[in-house]
Amino acid sequence: MVASAVLFGFMTVTIRLASRQLHAFEIAFFRSLFGFVFALPLLLRHGPALLRTNKMGFYVLRCCIGIVSMLAGFWAVVHLPLAQAISLSYSTPLFVTIGAVLFLGEVVRLRRWSAVLIGFIGVLVIVRPGAADFSTASLVALLAAAMSGTVAISIKFLSRTEHPDAIVLITTGLWVLLSLPAAIPYWQWPNAESWLWVILAGGFGTVAHLLWTRALKLGEVSALTPLSFLQLPVVILFGYFLFNERLDIWTGVGAAVIVTSNIYIAHREARLARRVVTDKGVAAETAG
């Protein structure tokens, strides 16, 4: 999870570096293209059978939502200070909690709703609607987070029957096709430096995604979630030295509030999951 967080941070930095020449939507296309290239070894490992699925329609729907999240997220990274863009992206679990109630029928009790409310207070601290330095770009970052939350819920559906590597490979392949129409109006061929950044963005993104899925398979969400926030100090550090961006006090406070609420939500989910496993074990012993 540490490696995943650091690599996601590196990907964010390469996106900003590529934006010196390329539009955010074109960067999204190249990130998808080279991400797919870096994911192809999964096909060699598992064989063509990995791509067999009876849920291709659901994959397409998921990726249509995901591409909106990607385009909005990349646009926010280019137009906002890196720390602010990443901090707002951490509101995704808040939207996931709401979506789980609406679409998965999950029961969320008062303490988790309180954590969601506190998290959104952190979002308001960062965005500060009505303030003199309010930026509409922050609303685009929130759109990306909301769409990412919807994607996370869709992954819960797919992961019930689909192999994790199949989800990564099929998703990245569809992203290439879906991101191209948005890139064409802004198309220009990358120069030598931009080629380096978009290739690295694809590589960092795919490897980070694979490490993230493996981490969640090996460990508990409540223990791993705090480590995923190591992406924030990475982008703060690079933002300062490469782009002369200083951490705004409101972004720092808001990010701390959002991160705290997310850690609590993850902790509650892990406790409930363990309780379900324990109850099933007791029931099985009683039946035996």
Secondary structure, 3 states (H helix, E strand, C coil): CHHHHHHHHHHHHHHHHHCCCCCHHHHHHHHHHHHHHHHCHHHHHHCHHHHCCCCHHHHHHHHHHHHHHHHHHHHHHHHCCHHHHHHHHCCHHHHHHHHHHHHCCCCCCHHHHHHHHHHHHHHHHHHCCCCCCCCCHHHHHHHHHHHHHHHHHHHHHHCCCCCHHHHHHHHHHHHHHHHHHHHHHHCCCCCHHHHHHHHHHHHHHHHHHHHHHHHHHHCCHHHHHHHHCCHHHHHHHHHHHHHCCCCCHHHHHHHHHHHHHHHHHHHHHHHHHHHHHHHHHHHHHHHC
